[in-house]
């Protein structure tokens, strides 16, 4: 794909080429990430000011911004330096004052000579019963009235850039925006009645009222779609390249799978069976599988994963399942062991702890194909780990794992299929933004026999009650998690909060009853503390959020979360999922510090009402926005300038299917529409896509 199309050169020129932008302003803009006229165009206004002309201010509700023609009256300079300089003015029906501070009288006399007629526009307020306008935004002679737009767009500003500069720069950038060929599917444009790109960008910068700056205005929808579509084309190109890499055809015989299914104490859910079918079909094709298995806490991902591993074994190969930590790897081992015994196959674990002769023996068995399924941490990446015939790699908890590691893993088995599992229910629009290159299977029903968890909201003032409730539960042989909040970014204070709570609970419940685990501990100590709790020696585990992922202690039936109001909803949902795994009825206590904000109360109530992780994450998205929701750990989310994933979520799914269909018909983007899409990719700075096209 040869360089940037000439058509776009003006939009990628230097900022100084725009009207009213000198070196100083250009520097201020660059610091805020605006580097070219193209970036100026994508900074859309967020509000609009009605500056239509009125003939009088009489009867207007104040304060408000308005534009009116006046006759200039007497000037009253200030008595003291820097005080208020007032000018009396009259419109067609009434009078008011213009007020200036730090004013230069000679300048004002020239601008507003007594007796002259002027157009004034600015914010009018009532002060001591008198209407006044402080520092009008516009003061113009009658003949220049046309310079004030009827509706003036309001822009987000950077230091050193005023609204006037922003307005002038955007008009200048608009004047060089070219008409571009349509890259959106014509049927989609027709159905939505969207304007062309050039009309949309012009309309977005020239709003005629508040409706035009909302996310639902057709011009905004269209521009948001362009951005999402460019992103999805990039992901689809990456996916096309991945799939082209020859996969391995793995066709299961069903021999081992049927043994396991016959011995299950329950019937798999429809969602589980559907996911197993989707994965088996992918494994049977010669394109490499790249699938995401998304299932809420307790939705039964382990069974689905194991069935997929059995397809690999039935087809004469091996499978590997990787977890981010040793604790989780051991837990997978425990979960898979009974299933492996039913199937009569060899299951082994490999972690950083394996040393010397034992490690060598495992590696030899793996290389000879005597180990069918390996569970491990990223230790399985080391170069001396060789499989006999790796057909499937399963990765648990995606966000600890980048695209690069996925690639590395599949290199272990030339073209091995990859299945990624995540227990974080992500709203569909975000899942598509983040994993758009993958195919997604969703487990959206709970297997039978999972007990509901009772969730209560309690104020921290009732700490005594909570502790005595705990004491009773411990006497009955139950266990409890007590989660302390991350108070702020500094690990230190976060640590003291957990340590203080640990000391207080030990004093109240007994020395050997309470354990502690937090992010600052060395890994071995953390594992030890978790193990003591797992084995039931400690009854209460005080923890910072390190416990949220995956840990399974069936006897733990109480979860106390302190300062629940400062956690994200998705995180609270994950934490709550740590209980309710055994026979006992489970409770989750969300403790908040009064007073609760409306938002805080609403978030906690959603948790009390539902255990559906997808519903919870959708609410979270509406309340907090996409950036917060995914959090820094999952910063796989692209930054969109125009598209708003909360309000325009529906567009993402359309963009994905459109991008995939287009590449299906035109894999090298050589048709007329394909060429228009290439221009879009340059316009949207999708360098990754451009690279994939030029090498592809």
NUZANU-333068 format. One record per residue (C-alpha): residue in three letters; residue number from 1; x, y, z. Coordinates in steps of 0.25 Angstrom, whole numbers, plus 5000, padded with zeros to 4 digits. Layout:
N
r:k:x:y:z
ALA:NUM:X:Y:Z .
...
***
This chain:
696
r:k:x:y:z
UNK:1:5000:5000:5000 .
UNK:2:5008:5012:4995 .
UNK:3:5008:5024:5004 .
UNK:4:4997:5034:5009 .
UNK:5:4988:5038:4997 .
UNK:6:4990:5052:4992 .
UNK:7:4976:5055:4994 .
UNK:8:4979:5055:5009 .
UNK:9:4992:5064:5009 .
UNK:10:4985:5077:5013 .
UNK:11:4979:5070:5025 .
UNK:12:4992:5065:5030 .
UNK:13:5000:5078:5027 .
UNK:14:5006:5086:5039 .
UNK:15:4996:5093:5048 .
UNK:16:5002:5107:5045 .
UNK:17:4996:5105:5031 .
UNK:18:4982:5108:5038 .
UNK:19:4977:5122:5039 .
UNK:20:4980:5128:5053 .
UNK:21:4990:5118:5057 .
UNK:22:5004:5123:5060 .
UNK:23:5016:5115:5066 .
UNK:24:5011:5118:5080 .
UNK:25:4997:5113:5078 .
UNK:26:5002:5101:5070 .
UNK:27:5011:5097:5081 .
UNK:28:4999:5098:5091 .
UNK:29:4991:5089:5082 .
UNK:30:5002:5079:5080 .
UNK:31:5004:5077:5095 .
UNK:32:4989:5073:5096 .
UNK:33:4991:5063:5085 .
UNK:34:4986:5071:5073 .
UNK:35:4997:5071:5062 .
UNK:36:4990:5073:5049 .
UNK:37:4978:5080:5043 .
UNK:38:4972:5065:5042 .
UNK:39:4972:5065:5058 .
UNK:40:4966:5079:5058 .
UNK:41:4954:5073:5050 .
UNK:42:4952:5062:5059 .
UNK:43:4951:5071:5071 .
UNK:44:4936:5073:5070 .
UNK:45:4928:5083:5078 .
UNK:46:4921:5078:5091 .
UNK:47:4911:5089:5092 .
UNK:48:4905:5101:5084 .
UNK:49:4902:5115:5087 .
UNK:50:4889:5121:5081 .
UNK:51:4894:5135:5076 .
UNK:52:4882:5138:5067 .
UNK:53:4879:5153:5068 .
UNK:54:4867:5158:5077 .
UNK:55:4862:5172:5077 .
UNK:56:4861:5173:5092 .
UNK:57:4865:5167:5105 .
UNK:58:4852:5170:5111 .
UNK:59:4845:5158:5116 .
UNK:60:4857:5148:5115 .
UNK:61:4860:5139:5127 .
UNK:62:4874:5142:5132 .
UNK:63:4885:5138:5132 .
UNK:64:4886:5135:5118 .
UNK:65:4895:5137:5106 .
UNK:66:4888:5146:5095 .
UNK:67:4891:5155:5083 .
UNK:68:4884:5169:5082 .
UNK:69:4886:5182:5075 .
UNK:70:4888:5194:5084 .
UNK:71:4890:5209:5084 .
UNK:72:4903:5213:5092 .
UNK:73:4900:5223:5104 .
UNK:74:4909:5229:5115 .
UNK:75:4922:5223:5119 .
UNK:76:4925:5222:5134 .
UNK:77:4940:5220:5136 .
UNK:78:4943:5213:5149 .
UNK:79:4948:5221:5161 .
UNK:80:4959:5212:5165 .
UNK:81:4969:5204:5157 .
UNK:82:4964:5191:5152 .
UNK:83:4950:5194:5156 .
UNK:84:4937:5193:5148 .
UNK:85:4936:5202:5135 .
UNK:86:4922:5203:5132 .
UNK:87:4915:5207:5119 .
UNK:88:4900:5209:5118 .
UNK:89:4893:5203:5106 .
UNK:90:4879:5203:5100 .
UNK:91:4872:5193:5091 .
UNK:92:4858:5195:5084 .
UNK:93:4851:5194:5098 .
UNK:94:4860:5195:5110 .
UNK:95:4873:5198:5115 .
UNK:96:4885:5190:5122 .
UNK:97:4900:5192:5125 .
UNK:98:4912:5186:5119 .
UNK:99:4923:5184:5129 .
UNK:100:4938:5183:5127 .
UNK:101:4949:5181:5137 .
UNK:102:4964:5186:5136 .
UNK:103:4958:5194:5124 .
UNK:104:4966:5204:5115 .
UNK:105:4956:5215:5114 .
UNK:106:4962:5221:5101 .
UNK:107:4960:5207:5094 .
UNK:108:4946:5206:5099 .
UNK:109:4943:5220:5094 .
UNK:110:4948:5216:5081 .
UNK:111:4940:5202:5080 .
UNK:112:4927:5208:5086 .
UNK:113:4926:5223:5084 .
UNK:114:4914:5229:5090 .
UNK:115:4902:5230:5081 .
UNK:116:4907:5219:5072 .
UNK:117:4899:5206:5068 .
UNK:118:4906:5193:5071 .
UNK:119:4903:5178:5071 .
UNK:120:4906:5172:5085 .
UNK:121:4907:5157:5088 .
UNK:122:4910:5151:5102 .
UNK:123:4905:5146:5115 .
UNK:124:4894:5155:5121 .
UNK:125:4892:5154:5137 .
UNK:126:4884:5161:5147 .
UNK:127:4893:5168:5157 .
UNK:128:4886:5177:5168 .
UNK:129:4873:5177:5160 .
UNK:130:4881:5183:5148 .
UNK:131:4883:5174:5135 .
UNK:132:4898:5175:5132 .
UNK:133:4907:5168:5122 .
UNK:134:4922:5166:5127 .
UNK:135:4932:5166:5115 .
UNK:136:4923:5163:5103 .
UNK:137:4928:5152:5094 .
UNK:138:4925:5160:5082 .
UNK:139:4924:5175:5079 .
UNK:140:4922:5178:5064 .
UNK:141:4918:5190:5056 .
UNK:142:4904:5187:5049 .
UNK:143:4909:5184:5036 .
UNK:144:4918:5173:5041 .
UNK:145:4907:5166:5048 .
UNK:146:4908:5154:5039 .
UNK:147:4922:5150:5045 .
UNK:148:4914:5145:5058 .
UNK:149:4909:5131:5054 .
UNK:150:4894:5129:5058 .
UNK:151:4898:5116:5065 .
UNK:152:4912:5116:5071 .
UNK:153:4919:5103:5073 .
UNK:154:4926:5102:5087 .
UNK:155:4939:5094:5087 .
UNK:156:4948:5087:5098 .
UNK:157:4959:5096:5099 .
UNK:158:4974:5094:5103 .
UNK:159:4982:5105:5110 .
UNK:160:4985:5117:5102 .
UNK:161:4974:5114:5092 .
UNK:162:4961:5122:5092 .
UNK:163:4948:5119:5086 .
UNK:164:4950:5129:5075 .
UNK:165:4964:5122:5071 .
UNK:166:4957:5109:5071 .
UNK:167:4945:5114:5063 .
UNK:168:4955:5120:5053 .
UNK:169:4964:5108:5052 .
UNK:170:4953:5098:5050 .
UNK:171:4947:5107:5039 .
UNK:172:4960:5107:5032 .
UNK:173:4962:5092:5034 .
UNK:174:4948:5090:5028 .
UNK:175:4951:5098:5016 .
UNK:176:4962:5088:5012 .
UNK:177:4954:5075:5015 .
UNK:178:4953:5068:5002 .
UNK:179:4940:5061:4997 .
UNK:180:4944:5046:4998 .
UNK:181:4938:5033:4992 .
UNK:182:4928:5026:5001 .
UNK:183:4934:5014:5009 .
UNK:184:4922:5010:5017 .
UNK:185:4913:5000:5011 .
UNK:186:4903:5008:5002 .
UNK:187:4891:5000:5008 .
UNK:188:4895:5004:5022 .
UNK:189:4896:5019:5018 .
UNK:190:4882:5018:5011 .
UNK:191:4876:5011:5023 .
UNK:192:4881:5021:5033 .
UNK:193:4880:5033:5024 .
UNK:194:4894:5037:5027 .
UNK:195:4901:5049:5020 .
UNK:196:4914:5047:5012 .
UNK:197:4927:5049:5020 .
UNK:198:4929:5063:5016 .
UNK:199:4915:5067:5019 .
UNK:200:4915:5060:5032 .
UNK:201:4928:5067:5037 .
UNK:202:4923:5080:5032 .
UNK:203:4910:5079:5039 .
UNK:204:4916:5074:5052 .
UNK:205:4924:5087:5052 .
UNK:206:4912:5095:5049 .
UNK:207:4901:5091:5058 .
UNK:208:4888:5098:5058 .
UNK:209:4883:5095:5072 .
UNK:210:4886:5086:5083 .
UNK:211:4881:5073:5076 .
UNK:212:4892:5074:5066 .
UNK:213:4903:5072:5077 .
UNK:214:4896:5060:5083 .
UNK:215:4902:5046:5080 .
UNK:216:4889:5043:5072 .
UNK:217:4890:5053:5062 .
UNK:218:4892:5047:5048 .
UNK:219:4905:5054:5045 .
UNK:220:4911:5050:5058 .
UNK:221:4906:5035:5057 .
UNK:222:4912:5035:5043 .
UNK:223:4926:5040:5048 .
UNK:224:4926:5031:5060 .
UNK:225:4923:5019:5050 .
UNK:226:4935:5023:5042 .
UNK:227:4944:5022:5054 .
UNK:228:4938:5009:5059 .
UNK:229:4938:5003:5044 .
UNK:230:4953:5007:5042 .
UNK:231:4956:5000:5055 .
UNK:232:4948:4988:5052 .
UNK:233:4955:4987:5038 .
UNK:234:4968:4987:5045 .
UNK:235:4964:4976:5054 .
UNK:236:4958:4968:5042 .
UNK:237:4971:4969:5034 .
UNK:238:4979:4964:5046 .
UNK:239:4968:4953:5047 .
UNK:240:4969:4950:5032 .
UNK:241:4984:4949:5034 .
UNK:242:4983:4940:5046 .
UNK:243:4973:4930:5039 .
UNK:244:4982:4930:5027 .
UNK:245:4993:4924:5035 .
UNK:246:4990:4909:5033 .
UNK:247:4983:4903:5045 .
UNK:248:4983:4889:5049 .
UNK:249:4970:4881:5046 .
UNK:250:4966:4874:5059 .
UNK:251:4954:4865:5057 .
UNK:252:4949:4858:5070 .
UNK:253:4944:4844:5070 .
UNK:254:4935:4847:5082 .
UNK:255:4941:4834:5089 .
UNK:256:4947:4841:5101 .
UNK:257:4936:4852:5101 .
UNK:258:4925:4843:5103 .
UNK:259:4931:4836:5115 .
UNK:260:4932:4849:5122 .
UNK:261:4918:4853:5118 .
UNK:262:4912:4840:5123 .
UNK:263:4919:4841:5137 .
UNK:264:4915:4856:5139 .
UNK:265:4905:4857:5151 .
UNK:266:4897:4868:5143 .
UNK:267:4893:4871:5129 .
UNK:268:4902:4882:5122 .
UNK:269:4894:4895:5119 .
UNK:270:4889:4899:5105 .
UNK:271:4900:4910:5105 .
UNK:272:4911:4900:5109 .
UNK:273:4907:4890:5098 .
UNK:274:4906:4902:5088 .
UNK:275:4920:4907:5092 .
UNK:276:4926:4892:5091 .
UNK:277:4920:4891:5077 .
UNK:278:4925:4905:5072 .
UNK:279:4939:4901:5077 .
UNK:280:4939:4887:5071 .
UNK:281:4935:4893:5058 .
UNK:282:4946:4903:5058 .
UNK:283:4956:4892:5062 .
UNK:284:4952:4884:5050 .
UNK:285:4954:4895:5040 .
UNK:286:4968:4897:5034 .
UNK:287:4968:4912:5038 .
UNK:288:4974:4914:5052 .
UNK:289:4964:4916:5063 .
UNK:290:4965:4929:5071 .
UNK:291:4952:4929:5080 .
UNK:292:4948:4936:5093 .
UNK:293:4940:4928:5103 .
UNK:294:4933:4938:5111 .
UNK:295:4926:4933:5123 .
UNK:296:4921:4939:5136 .
UNK:297:4926:4934:5149 .
UNK:298:4921:4919:5151 .
UNK:299:4916:4918:5137 .
UNK:300:4923:4905:5135 .
UNK:301:4935:4909:5126 .
UNK:302:4944:4898:5131 .
UNK:303:4935:4887:5125 .
UNK:304:4935:4894:5112 .
UNK:305:4950:4896:5112 .
UNK:306:4952:4881:5116 .
UNK:307:4943:4876:5104 .
UNK:308:4952:4885:5095 .
UNK:309:4964:4879:5100 .
UNK:310:4958:4865:5098 .
UNK:311:4956:4868:5083 .
UNK:312:4971:4871:5082 .
UNK:313:4974:4858:5089 .
UNK:314:4964:4850:5081 .
UNK:315:4970:4855:5069 .
UNK:316:4984:4850:5073 .
UNK:317:4990:4862:5079 .
UNK:318:4992:4870:5092 .
UNK:319:4986:4882:5099 .
UNK:320:4991:4892:5108 .
UNK:321:4984:4901:5118 .
UNK:322:4990:4913:5124 .
UNK:323:4987:4922:5136 .
UNK:324:4993:4935:5140 .
UNK:325:4998:4930:5154 .
UNK:326:5002:4917:5161 .
UNK:327:4990:4917:5170 .
UNK:328:4981:4917:5158 .
UNK:329:4988:4907:5150 .
UNK:330:4987:4897:5162 .
UNK:331:4973:4900:5163 .
UNK:332:4971:4897:5148 .
UNK:333:4978:4884:5151 .
UNK:334:4968:4881:5163 .
UNK:335:4956:4884:5154 .
UNK:336:4961:4876:5142 .
UNK:337:4966:4864:5150 .
UNK:338:4953:4857:5152 .
UNK:339:4949:4859:5138 .
UNK:340:4963:4854:5133 .
UNK:341:4961:4841:5141 .
UNK:342:4947:4839:5135 .
UNK:343:4953:4840:5121 .
UNK:344:4965:4832:5125 .
UNK:345:4976:4842:5120 .
UNK:346:4989:4847:5126 .
UNK:347:4988:4861:5132 .
UNK:348:5001:4868:5137 .
UNK:349:5005:4882:5143 .
UNK:350:5017:4890:5140 .
UNK:351:5020:4903:5148 .
UNK:352:5033:4910:5152 .
UNK:353:5034:4901:5164 .
UNK:354:5038:4889:5156 .
UNK:355:5053:4888:5156 .
UNK:356:5064:4877:5153 .
UNK:357:5061:4863:5151 .
UNK:358:5046:4864:5153 .
UNK:359:5045:4875:5142 .
UNK:360:5053:4868:5132 .
UNK:361:5044:4855:5134 .
UNK:362:5032:4864:5131 .
UNK:363:5039:4870:5119 .
UNK:364:5043:4857:5113 .
UNK:365:5028:4851:5115 .
UNK:366:5023:4863:5108 .
UNK:367:5032:4862:5096 .
UNK:368:5029:4847:5095 .
UNK:369:5014:4850:5095 .
UNK:370:5012:4843:5108 .
UNK:371:5005:4855:5115 .
UNK:372:4992:4858:5108 .
UNK:373:4988:4871:5115 .
UNK:374:4998:4880:5122 .
UNK:375:4993:4891:5131 .
UNK:376:5003:4902:5134 .
UNK:377:5007:4916:5137 .
UNK:378:5015:4924:5126 .
UNK:379:5026:4915:5130 .
UNK:380:5021:4907:5118 .
UNK:381:5027:4917:5109 .
UNK:382:5042:4914:5112 .
UNK:383:5049:4909:5100 .
UNK:384:5053:4895:5106 .
UNK:385:5038:4892:5107 .
UNK:386:5034:4884:5094 .
UNK:387:5021:4877:5091 .
UNK:388:5020:4865:5083 .
UNK:389:5008:4870:5075 .
UNK:390:5001:4882:5081 .
UNK:391:4987:4885:5075 .
UNK:392:4980:4894:5085 .
UNK:393:4985:4905:5095 .
UNK:394:4975:4910:5105 .
UNK:395:4979:4923:5112 .
UNK:396:4971:4927:5124 .
UNK:397:4968:4942:5128 .
UNK:398:4971:4949:5115 .
UNK:399:4975:4963:5120 .
UNK:400:4988:4958:5127 .
UNK:401:4991:4953:5113 .
UNK:402:4994:4961:5101 .
UNK:403:4993:4958:5086 .
UNK:404:5008:4956:5086 .
UNK:405:5007:4944:5096 .
UNK:406:4996:4938:5088 .
UNK:407:5005:4938:5076 .
UNK:408:5016:4932:5084 .
UNK:409:5007:4921:5089 .
UNK:410:5002:4917:5076 .
UNK:411:5017:4916:5071 .
UNK:412:5019:4905:5081 .
UNK:413:5010:4897:5072 .
UNK:414:5011:4901:5058 .
UNK:415:4997:4907:5056 .
UNK:416:4991:4901:5069 .
UNK:417:4977:4906:5071 .
UNK:418:4975:4917:5082 .
UNK:419:4964:4918:5092 .
UNK:420:4964:4930:5102 .
UNK:421:4955:4929:5114 .
UNK:422:4950:4941:5122 .
UNK:423:4941:4941:5134 .
UNK:424:4939:4956:5133 .
UNK:425:4926:4959:5126 .
UNK:426:4929:4970:5117 .
UNK:427:4918:4978:5110 .
UNK:428:4917:4974:5095 .
UNK:429:4921:4987:5090 .
UNK:430:4934:4987:5098 .
UNK:431:4936:4972:5095 .
UNK:432:4936:4975:5080 .
UNK:433:4945:4987:5082 .
UNK:434:4955:4979:5089 .
UNK:435:4954:4965:5084 .
UNK:436:4949:4969:5070 .
UNK:437:4959:4960:5063 .
UNK:438:4954:4948:5071 .
UNK:439:4941:4940:5070 .
UNK:440:4933:4940:5083 .
UNK:441:4925:4929:5090 .
UNK:442:4917:4933:5102 .
UNK:443:4912:4925:5113 .
UNK:444:4900:4932:5118 .
UNK:445:4893:4923:5127 .
UNK:446:4897:4917:5140 .
UNK:447:4898:4901:5142 .
UNK:448:4888:4895:5151 .
UNK:449:4891:4894:5166 .
UNK:450:4898:4908:5168 .
UNK:451:4892:4914:5180 .
UNK:452:4888:4929:5179 .
UNK:453:4897:4938:5188 .
UNK:454:4889:4947:5197 .
UNK:455:4894:4961:5196 .
UNK:456:4892:4972:5207 .
UNK:457:4896:4987:5207 .
UNK:458:4901:4991:5221 .
UNK:459:4907:5004:5226 .
UNK:460:4921:5004:5233 .
UNK:461:4914:5009:5246 .
UNK:462:4909:4995:5248 .
UNK:463:4923:4989:5248 .
UNK:464:4920:4982:5262 .
UNK:465:4908:4975:5257 .
UNK:466:4916:4970:5245 .
UNK:467:4927:4965:5254 .
UNK:468:4918:4957:5263 .
UNK:469:4911:4951:5251 .
UNK:470:4924:4946:5246 .
UNK:471:4927:4940:5260 .
UNK:472:4915:4932:5259 .
UNK:473:4918:4927:5245 .
UNK:474:4932:4923:5249 .
UNK:475:4926:4915:5261 .
UNK:476:4918:4908:5251 .
UNK:477:4931:4904:5243 .
UNK:478:4929:4914:5232 .
UNK:479:4940:4923:5225 .
UNK:480:4940:4937:5221 .
UNK:481:4947:4947:5212 .
UNK:482:4949:4961:5217 .
UNK:483:4953:4971:5205 .
UNK:484:4959:4984:5208 .
UNK:485:4958:4995:5198 .
UNK:486:4970:5001:5190 .
UNK:487:4968:5014:5196 .
UNK:488:4977:5022:5186 .
UNK:489:4988:5019:5176 .
UNK:490:4999:5018:5187 .
UNK:491:5001:5004:5191 .
UNK:492:5005:5009:5205 .
UNK:493:4992:5014:5210 .
UNK:494:4985:5002:5203 .
UNK:495:4994:4993:5211 .
UNK:496:4992:5000:5225 .
UNK:497:4977:4999:5223 .
UNK:498:4978:4984:5221 .
UNK:499:4988:4982:5232 .
UNK:500:4979:4991:5242 .
UNK:501:4967:4983:5239 .
UNK:502:4975:4970:5241 .
UNK:503:4980:4974:5254 .
UNK:504:4966:4978:5259 .
UNK:505:4959:4965:5254 .
UNK:506:4970:4957:5261 .
UNK:507:4968:4964:5274 .
UNK:508:4953:4962:5273 .
UNK:509:4953:4948:5267 .
UNK:510:4966:4941:5272 .
UNK:511:4980:4941:5267 .
UNK:512:4980:4928:5258 .
UNK:513:4967:4931:5252 .
UNK:514:4970:4942:5243 .
UNK:515:4980:4942:5231 .
UNK:516:4985:4953:5222 .
UNK:517:4988:4954:5208 .
UNK:518:4992:4967:5200 .
UNK:519:4999:4972:5187 .
UNK:520:5012:4975:5194 .
UNK:521:5015:4961:5199 .
UNK:522:5025:4953:5192 .
UNK:523:5018:4942:5184 .
UNK:524:5022:4930:5192 .
UNK:525:5016:4937:5205 .
UNK:526:5003:4940:5197 .
UNK:527:5002:4926:5193 .
UNK:528:5005:4921:5207 .
UNK:529:4994:4930:5213 .
UNK:530:4984:4926:5202 .
UNK:531:4987:4911:5204 .
UNK:532:4985:4912:5220 .
UNK:533:4971:4918:5217 .
UNK:534:4968:4908:5206 .
UNK:535:4971:4897:5215 .
UNK:536:4962:4903:5226 .
UNK:537:4973:4906:5236 .
UNK:538:4970:4921:5236 .
UNK:539:4955:4924:5236 .
UNK:540:4956:4939:5232 .
UNK:541:4964:4944:5220 .
UNK:542:4967:4959:5220 .
UNK:543:4971:4963:5206 .
UNK:544:4973:4974:5196 .
UNK:545:4967:4971:5183 .
UNK:546:4977:4961:5180 .
UNK:547:4967:4950:5182 .
UNK:548:4957:4954:5171 .
UNK:549:4962:4945:5160 .
UNK:550:4958:4930:5161 .
UNK:551:4962:4925:5174 .
UNK:552:4953:4914:5179 .
UNK:553:4950:4911:5194 .
UNK:554:4936:4904:5194 .
UNK:555:4935:4905:5209 .
UNK:556:4936:4921:5209 .
UNK:557:4922:4926:5209 .
UNK:558:4923:4940:5214 .
UNK:559:4929:4952:5206 .
UNK:560:4930:4965:5213 .
UNK:561:4935:4977:5204 .
UNK:562:4938:4989:5212 .
UNK:563:4936:5003:5205 .
UNK:564:4929:4995:5194 .
UNK:565:4924:5009:5188 .
UNK:566:4938:5012:5183 .
UNK:567:4940:4999:5175 .
UNK:568:4935:4997:5161 .
UNK:569:4923:4989:5159 .
UNK:570:4929:4978:5150 .
UNK:571:4940:4977:5161 .
UNK:572:4930:4975:5172 .
UNK:573:4923:4965:5164 .
UNK:574:4936:4957:5162 .
UNK:575:4939:4958:5177 .
UNK:576:4925:4953:5181 .
UNK:577:4927:4941:5171 .
UNK:578:4937:4936:5181 .
UNK:579:4926:4931:5190 .
UNK:580:4914:4922:5187 .
UNK:581:4923:4911:5182 .
UNK:582:4920:4901:5193 .
UNK:583:4908:4894:5200 .
UNK:584:4905:4906:5210 .
UNK:585:4896:4918:5207 .
UNK:586:4905:4929:5204 .
UNK:587:4905:4944:5207 .
UNK:588:4912:4956:5202 .
UNK:589:4912:4969:5211 .
UNK:590:4915:4982:5203 .
UNK:591:4919:4992:5214 .
UNK:592:4919:5006:5210 .
UNK:593:4923:5019:5217 .
UNK:594:4911:5029:5219 .
UNK:595:4907:5038:5212 .
UNK:596:4905:5030:5199 .
UNK:597:4904:5038:5186 .
UNK:598:4892:5035:5177 .
UNK:599:4901:5028:5167 .
UNK:600:4908:5020:5178 .
UNK:601:4895:5015:5184 .
UNK:602:4889:5012:5170 .
UNK:603:4902:5003:5167 .
UNK:604:4901:4995:5180 .
UNK:605:4886:4993:5178 .
UNK:606:4888:4987:5164 .
UNK:607:4897:4977:5171 .
UNK:608:4887:4974:5181 .
UNK:609:4876:4972:5170 .
UNK:610:4884:4963:5160 .
UNK:611:4895:4953:5159 .
UNK:612:4895:4954:5144 .
UNK:613:4909:4959:5141 .
UNK:614:4906:4964:5127 .
UNK:615:4894:4972:5132 .
UNK:616:4903:4978:5143 .
UNK:617:4914:4981:5133 .
UNK:618:4904:4988:5124 .
UNK:619:4900:4997:5136 .
UNK:620:4914:4999:5139 .
UNK:621:4917:5004:5125 .
UNK:622:4905:5014:5125 .
UNK:623:4910:5019:5139 .
UNK:624:4925:5020:5138 .
UNK:625:4928:5020:5123 .
UNK:626:4937:5010:5115 .
UNK:627:4951:5015:5120 .
UNK:628:4948:5013:5135 .
UNK:629:4941:5000:5133 .
UNK:630:4952:4993:5126 .
UNK:631:4962:4999:5135 .
UNK:632:4977:5000:5133 .
UNK:633:4979:4985:5134 .
UNK:634:4972:4983:5121 .
UNK:635:4976:4995:5113 .
UNK:636:4974:4988:5100 .
UNK:637:4963:4998:5097 .
UNK:638:4966:5008:5086 .
UNK:639:4964:5022:5088 .
UNK:640:4952:5028:5080 .
UNK:641:4951:5043:5077 .
UNK:642:4937:5043:5073 .
UNK:643:4930:5030:5075 .
UNK:644:4924:5029:5089 .
UNK:645:4924:5014:5093 .
UNK:646:4913:5016:5104 .
UNK:647:4903:5024:5095 .
UNK:648:4906:5017:5082 .
UNK:649:4909:5003:5086 .
UNK:650:4900:4998:5075 .
UNK:651:4909:5003:5064 .
UNK:652:4920:4994:5068 .
UNK:653:4914:4981:5064 .
UNK:654:4909:4987:5051 .
UNK:655:4924:4991:5048 .
UNK:656:4929:4978:5051 .
UNK:657:4920:4970:5042 .
UNK:658:4922:4980:5031 .
UNK:659:4937:4980:5032 .
UNK:660:4937:4964:5032 .
UNK:661:4927:4964:5020 .
UNK:662:4935:4974:5012 .
UNK:663:4949:4966:5014 .
UNK:664:4942:4953:5011 .
UNK:665:4938:4959:4997 .
UNK:666:4950:4968:4995 .
UNK:667:4962:4963:5004 .
UNK:668:4972:4972:4998 .
UNK:669:4963:4985:4997 .
UNK:670:4965:4987:4982 .
UNK:671:4950:4989:4978 .
UNK:672:4945:5004:4977 .
UNK:673:4939:5002:4991 .
UNK:674:4952:4995:4996 .
UNK:675:4960:5007:4991 .
UNK:676:4951:5017:4998 .
UNK:677:4953:5008:5011 .
UNK:678:4968:5010:5009 .
UNK:679:4967:5025:5009 .
UNK:680:4958:5023:5022 .
UNK:681:4970:5015:5028 .
UNK:682:4980:5026:5025 .
UNK:683:4970:5037:5030 .
UNK:684:4968:5030:5043 .
UNK:685:4983:5027:5045 .
UNK:686:4981:5012:5045 .
UNK:687:4996:5010:5043 .
UNK:688:4995:4995:5047 .
UNK:689:4984:4992:5036 .
UNK:690:4993:4999:5026 .
UNK:691:5004:4991:5030 .
UNK:692:4996:4978:5029 .
UNK:693:4991:4982:5015 .
UNK:694:5005:4985:5010 .
UNK:695:5011:4972:5015 .
UNK:696:4998:4964:5012 .
***
